[in-house]
Each structure stands twice: as structure tokens, then as C-alpha cells.
């Protein structure tokens, strides 16, 4: 164990002092898909003191091409990603305190999470609304966060320091963030790892408190078309920005902006999050719904049932994924017919 971090310790920008700082830090990773699993693994191998993972989904076969912590048994069991990630990460480094949450990253949950002395937030979500919530909670709690996204062979990343750099809200009017998703145009794993390389390197700089070495530019690339750009964006910071300006209102944390239903990234799936959350009795639901449809999966975390050409996945916290539609009204109808 004494040599576990020896290659960090002989790397001058980290050294023994930096490694000890890494060990004392707590990182929050929002999303446990391609970016989240790769970032989480790199940080756990680096010896971060505590890692908290938040994800609302479960492992599917299409994830295995690029989401490196999962295997076929996870997809067969439809294991929640947060649970599967924690199991694997604990085997990689049992010294790291790993906390996993199967939940949607809503403003209320984010407010609670940042009360746990978080030092850095890693963006690994596929949902822009959640990114805007991360941006606002970062500014409100004064916690650095690292934006990252990838699709096809394209990737983009930017490090945001509250009080110093422009925030994501500042950039939106000037920097094209794109509307494509992995489910509509696909993705190659090298693009994932390129974004993660940038994100984790910046994360290590923050964790060892070497702020002068931070990149301070927005980086984007397209590996397939051999393109790479690094843009200075420091002049885009706005005094009147509602998220990081002189009079912040944190609009993406307000109740009216909390989405109760959402079409998941490029998929024929709608998520419904009930207004009042609480543990659902999955055994009882399995008995009732089993009389109306086909139970496909039942584990301690979720229940999957096929009814009337729709597959419903019901999580223990009450959230439901309605597969087979992008129509929110149709999804609500299915939800209320069987669960409402």
C-alpha cells in the first residue's frame, strides 16, 4: 500500500503533499454514464478521500460499448448505475469512501448534497437542464465544477471557478453547445476518454490546489475530423448574469424550474418524478402489476414491467421511466392508469 501512489508522489506538480491533499478531498460526480464512470475510476485510482456518485438510470446493453465500470451481468440485471459503479470502484480502491445515490439530480437533492463539504463537482450528465442546476448550485455554494460533454467524435469541456471565471449561463449566448445526443448520432469511446482526460487533469489541479495551472479556456475537439480548438472566454463573464453576476438569483434552483417530467436524452423514454417522493413497496407493486403485464426485472432497487407495449421501470424512490414514447402526455396517461 505504501507504493500505491508512488507515481503521483514522484510527479513534481503533485508530490507527497499534493497526494495528501487529494486524500482529504470530496468530489461529487453527477451522472454515471460514459464520462461519469471513467472520471470516477480515475479519481478513485488517484486516491481521492471521498467520492459521491449520483445517477437516475440503470445499466443497459448499449452502455457496455463505452461505460467502463459495467459488465454484462449488470445489464442483464438492469442494475442501477450508481450501485454497479460503487461495487466496482470499491474493488478498485477500498480506501476511498464511496457514496452512491440512485436519484434524479433535482435542486432539492443538490442543495442537500453540497452540505456534505464538497470540494469539486464533476459534470457527467447527459441533460442540459441538470447542468444548469449544477451551474447555479456551484455558484451559490462557491464550489468549482468541470463541465464536460461528448457525442459522436466531438467533445467539449470547461472548468468553472465561482467568482473568477464566466459560468455556464454566461457562455450560453456565445458558445454553441449543440443539441445532438449519443442516442441520435452515436458516440465513439475515444471521444469519451479525451473529455475525461481534460476533466480529470483539471480536477487533479484543483484537488492539489494548483489553481495557477488551470487551463482557463474552453476546449472542444472532433477526433474523427482532426479538429481541436481552445477558446479564451474570460471576457464573456457578465455582471448582470442571473447565476454568477453581482445580484445572482440562481434561476435554475427555483421551484417552477424543477421538471417533474422529462424526455431522456435522445431515447423513447419519459421520466416521471412524483411530487412527493418516498419508498415504494416493490413487492406489492410486482404482485399487482404482474396480474396486468409481464414482470421483466425485479431487484432490490427497481421493478421493470411490460404492459400494453410500454415498459415501465419503477424505482424504489417512486420515479418511473416509461419506455416506448417521447410524448409526455402519453407517458402521464400510462403512469396514472397503473400507478397514479
SULVEN-V167664 format. One record per residue. N is the residue number from 1. RES is the residue in one letter. SS is DSSP state (2 for helix, 1 for strand, 0 for the rest). PHI is phi in whole degrees, -180 to 180 (* if undefined). BURIAL is b if it has 24 or more other ideal C-beta (glycine too) atoms within 12 Angstrom, else e. Layout:
N,RES,SS,PHI,BURIAL
N,RES,SS,PHI,BURIAL
//
This chain:
1,X,0,*,e
2,X,0,-66,e
3,X,0,-100,e
4,X,0,-55,e
5,X,0,-110,b
6,X,2,-61,e
7,X,2,-73,e
8,X,2,-70,b
9,X,2,-69,b
10,X,0,-94,e
11,X,0,-85,e
12,X,0,-53,e
13,X,0,-65,e
14,X,0,-104,b
15,X,2,64,e
16,X,2,-67,e
17,X,2,-64,e
18,X,2,-65,b
19,X,2,-64,b
20,X,2,-67,e
21,X,2,-65,b
22,X,2,-58,b
23,X,2,-65,b
24,X,0,-94,e
25,X,0,-101,b
26,X,1,-123,b
27,X,1,-114,b
28,X,1,-105,b
29,X,1,-109,b
30,X,1,-97,b
31,X,0,108,b
32,X,0,-126,b
33,X,0,-94,b
34,X,2,-64,b
35,X,2,-65,b
36,X,2,-65,b
37,X,2,-67,b
38,X,2,-67,b
39,X,2,-65,b
40,X,2,-61,b
41,X,2,-62,b
42,X,2,-62,b
43,X,2,-70,b
44,X,2,-67,b
45,X,2,-65,b
46,X,2,-76,b
47,X,0,90,b
48,X,0,-58,b
49,X,0,-65,b
50,X,1,-142,b
51,X,1,-129,b
52,X,1,-112,b
53,X,1,-114,b
54,X,1,-124,b
55,X,1,-155,b
56,X,0,-103,b
57,X,0,-114,b
58,X,1,-127,b
59,X,0,-76,b
60,X,0,-121,b
61,X,2,-59,e
62,X,2,-67,e
63,X,2,-74,b
64,X,2,-66,e
65,X,2,-65,e
66,X,0,-144,b
67,X,0,-97,b
68,X,0,-74,b
69,X,0,-87,b
70,X,0,-106,b
71,X,0,-130,e
72,X,2,-63,e
73,X,2,-66,e
74,X,2,-65,b
75,X,2,-70,e
76,X,2,-62,e
77,X,0,-87,b
78,X,0,49,b
79,X,0,-73,b
80,X,1,-54,b
81,X,2,-60,b
82,X,2,-61,b
83,X,2,-69,b
84,X,2,-63,b
85,X,2,-65,b
86,X,2,-61,b
87,X,2,-59,b
88,X,2,-70,b
89,X,2,-65,b
90,X,2,-64,e
91,X,2,-71,e
92,X,2,-75,b
93,X,0,-151,b
94,X,0,-73,e
95,X,0,-79,e
96,X,0,-85,b
97,X,1,-80,b
98,X,1,-113,b
99,X,1,-116,b
100,X,1,-121,b
101,X,1,-127,b
102,X,1,-90,b
103,X,0,-166,b
104,X,0,-79,b
105,X,0,-87,b
106,X,0,-89,b
107,X,2,-54,b
108,X,2,-62,e
109,X,2,-66,b
110,X,2,-64,b
111,X,2,-58,b
112,X,2,-69,e
113,X,2,-65,b
114,X,2,-75,b
115,X,2,-76,e
116,X,2,-91,e
117,X,0,60,e
118,X,0,-81,b
119,X,0,-100,b
120,X,1,-160,b
121,X,1,-115,b
122,X,1,-104,b
123,X,1,-83,b
124,X,0,-137,b
125,X,0,-90,b
126,X,0,-114,b
127,X,0,-129,b
128,X,2,-71,b
129,X,2,-61,b
130,X,2,-67,b
131,X,2,-61,b
132,X,2,-68,b
133,X,2,-66,b
134,X,2,-59,b
135,X,2,-58,b
136,X,2,-70,b
137,X,2,-68,b
138,X,2,-63,b
139,X,2,-68,b
140,X,2,-65,b
141,X,2,-94,b
142,X,0,58,e
143,X,0,-117,b
144,X,1,-61,b
145,X,1,-144,b
146,X,1,-121,b
147,X,1,-78,b
148,X,1,-155,b
149,X,1,-155,b
150,X,1,-154,b
151,X,1,-160,b
152,X,1,60,b
153,X,0,-113,b
154,X,1,-102,b
155,X,1,-147,b
156,X,1,-150,b
157,X,1,-155,b
158,X,1,-157,b
159,X,1,-100,b
160,X,1,-116,b
161,X,0,-112,b
162,X,0,-54,b
163,X,0,87,e
164,X,0,-122,e
165,X,0,-98,b
166,X,0,-61,b
167,X,0,-93,b
168,X,2,-62,b
169,X,2,-60,b
170,X,2,-62,b
171,X,2,-78,b
172,X,0,-58,b
173,X,0,-79,e
174,X,0,-121,e
175,X,0,-117,b
176,X,0,-69,e
177,X,0,-98,b
178,X,0,81,e
179,X,0,-125,e
180,X,0,-76,e
181,X,0,-133,b
182,X,2,-61,b
183,X,2,-81,e
184,X,2,-105,e
185,X,2,-125,e
186,X,0,82,e
187,X,1,-164,b
188,X,0,-110,e
189,X,2,-63,b
190,X,2,-58,e
191,X,2,-65,b
192,X,2,-59,b
193,X,2,-70,b
194,X,2,-67,b
195,X,2,-61,b
196,X,2,-62,b
197,X,2,-59,b
198,X,2,-66,b
199,X,2,-62,b
200,X,2,-70,b
201,X,2,-62,b
202,X,2,-63,b
203,X,2,-61,b
204,X,2,-62,b
205,X,2,-60,b
206,X,2,-68,b
207,X,2,-65,b
208,X,0,-91,b
209,X,0,67,e
210,X,0,-97,e
211,X,2,-67,e
212,X,2,-67,e
213,X,2,-90,e
214,X,0,-63,b
215,X,0,-69,b
216,X,0,65,b
217,X,1,-130,b
218,X,1,-89,b
219,X,1,-107,b
220,X,1,-137,b
221,X,1,-156,b
222,X,1,-135,e
223,X,0,-64,b
224,X,0,-70,e
225,X,0,-103,e
226,X,0,57,e
227,X,1,-116,e
228,X,1,-153,e
229,X,1,-135,e
230,X,1,-135,e
231,X,1,-111,e
232,X,1,-75,e
233,X,0,-124,b
234,X,2,-59,e
235,X,2,-78,e
236,X,2,-85,b
237,X,0,-65,b
238,X,0,-113,b
239,X,0,-66,e
240,X,0,-96,e
241,X,0,-62,b
242,X,0,-73,b
243,X,0,-101,b
244,X,0,-131,b
245,X,0,-75,e
246,X,0,-70,e
247,X,0,-128,e
248,X,0,-68,b
249,X,0,-118,e
250,X,0,47,b
251,X,2,-61,b
252,X,2,-82,b
253,X,2,-105,b
254,X,0,-77,e
255,X,2,-60,e
256,X,2,-68,e
257,X,2,-98,e
258,X,0,-86,b
259,X,0,-73,b
260,X,0,-90,b
261,X,1,-129,b
262,X,1,-155,b
263,X,1,-82,b
264,X,0,-72,b
265,X,0,-37,b
266,X,0,68,e
267,X,0,-106,b
268,X,0,-81,e
269,X,1,-146,b
270,X,1,-118,b
271,X,1,-96,b
272,X,1,-118,b
273,X,0,-113,b
274,X,0,-61,b
275,X,0,-60,e
276,X,0,-112,e
277,X,0,-92,e
278,X,0,179,e
279,X,0,-61,e
280,X,0,-94,b
281,X,0,-83,e
282,X,2,-67,b
283,X,2,-64,e
284,X,2,-67,e
285,X,2,-63,b
286,X,2,-62,b
287,X,2,-67,e
288,X,2,-71,e
289,X,2,-75,b
290,X,2,-65,e
291,X,0,-81,e
292,X,0,-113,e
293,X,0,-158,b
294,X,1,-108,e
295,X,1,-74,b
296,X,1,-99,b
297,X,1,-145,b
298,X,1,-142,b
299,X,0,-136,b
300,X,0,-64,e
301,X,0,-111,b
302,X,1,-158,b
303,X,1,-131,b
304,X,1,-116,b
305,X,1,-138,b
306,X,1,-101,e
307,X,1,-138,b
308,X,0,51,e
309,X,0,69,e
310,X,1,-115,b
311,X,1,-105,b
312,X,1,-103,b
313,X,1,-115,b
314,X,1,-107,b
315,X,1,-89,b
316,X,0,-61,b
317,X,0,-81,b
318,X,0,103,b
319,X,0,-66,b
320,X,1,-134,b
321,X,1,-103,b
322,X,1,-103,b
323,X,1,-88,b
324,X,0,106,e
325,X,0,-157,b
326,X,0,-109,e
327,X,0,-86,e
328,X,2,-63,e
329,X,2,-66,e
330,X,2,-64,b
331,X,2,-63,b
332,X,2,-62,b
333,X,2,-63,e
334,X,2,-63,b
335,X,2,-60,b
336,X,2,-70,e
337,X,2,-66,e
338,X,2,-113,b
339,X,0,-128,b
340,X,0,-73,e
//
